[in-house]
Amino acid sequence: MIKKILLLISISLYSYAGMFSTLSGMAMKEIKPLASYTIDTAGVNPRVYEFVPQNDKTKLCIVVFGNTDNGISIPAMQCFKRDTQQNFK
C-alpha cells in the first residue's frame, strides 16, 4: 500500500513539473525572428533563426536547431556584434 501511495505522489509531482513549465512558457513574450530558414544538408535539415536580443540591440544572435537520428533537437546559439548602420527591425 505504501508503494502505491509513493508511486501516486511521484507521478503527480512529475506531471505538475510539466504543467509548471508549460504555464511559465505561456507568460513569456514571443518575438518574431528577423529571418528563419532551413539549410539543405544530407539527413540533418537544420533550421536557422536570426534575432536581435531585446536587452542588447547591438548584437545579432543566430540559433540553429538540428535533429539527431533519434529525433532530438540539439540547439546551438552564437551572438555577434552587428553593424548598427544596417536597418534591422
C-alpha positions in Angstrom: 0.0 0.0 0.0 2.8 2.4 0.8 4.4 1.7 -2.5 1.2 2.6 -4.3 1.0 5.9 -2.4 4.6 6.8 -3.2 4.0 5.9 -6.8 1.0 8.2 -7.0 2.9 11.0 -5.3 5.8 10.7 -7.7 3.5 10.6 -10.7 1.6 13.7 -9.5 4.9 15.6 -8.8 6.2 14.7 -12.3 3.0 15.8 -14.1 3.0 19.1 -12.0 6.6 19.8 -13.2 5.5 19.5 -16.8 2.4 21.7 -16.2 4.6 24.4 -14.5 6.9 24.6 -17.5 4.0 24.9 -19.9 2.3 27.6 -17.8 5.5 29.6 -17.3 6.3 29.4 -21.0 2.9 30.9 -21.8 3.7 34.0 -19.8 6.9 34.7 -21.8 6.9 37.4 -24.5 7.3 36.0 -28.0 9.4 37.8 -30.6 9.5 37.1 -34.3 12.9 36.3 -35.8 14.4 38.7 -38.4 15.0 35.6 -40.6 14.3 31.9 -40.4 15.3 29.3 -42.9 16.5 25.7 -43.4 19.8 24.6 -44.8 19.8 21.8 -47.4 22.1 19.2 -45.9 22.2 15.4 -46.1 19.8 13.9 -43.5 20.0 16.6 -40.8 17.9 19.5 -42.1 19.0 22.3 -39.7 16.6 25.2 -39.0 18.2 28.6 -38.5 16.7 31.6 -36.7 18.2 35.1 -36.6 17.1 37.7 -34.0 18.2 40.8 -32.1 18.2 40.3 -28.3 15.7 42.6 -26.5 18.3 43.9 -24.0 21.2 44.4 -26.4 20.3 45.9 -29.8 24.0 45.9 -30.8 24.0 42.1 -31.1 22.7 39.7 -33.7 22.0 36.1 -32.4 21.7 33.0 -34.6 20.2 29.8 -33.3 20.4 26.6 -35.2 18.3 23.5 -34.4 19.3 20.2 -35.9 17.7 16.8 -35.4 19.7 13.7 -34.4 18.9 10.2 -35.5 16.5 9.6 -32.6 14.6 12.9 -33.3 16.0 15.0 -30.5 16.6 18.6 -31.5 20.0 20.0 -30.4 20.2 23.8 -30.4 23.3 25.9 -30.9 23.4 29.6 -30.5 26.0 32.3 -31.3 25.7 36.1 -30.9 27.8 38.6 -32.8 28.2 42.4 -32.6 26.2 43.6 -35.6 26.7 46.5 -37.9 24.5 49.2 -36.4 24.4 51.1 -39.7 22.1 48.4 -41.2 18.4 48.9 -40.9 17.2 46.0 -38.7 13.8 45.9 -37.2 
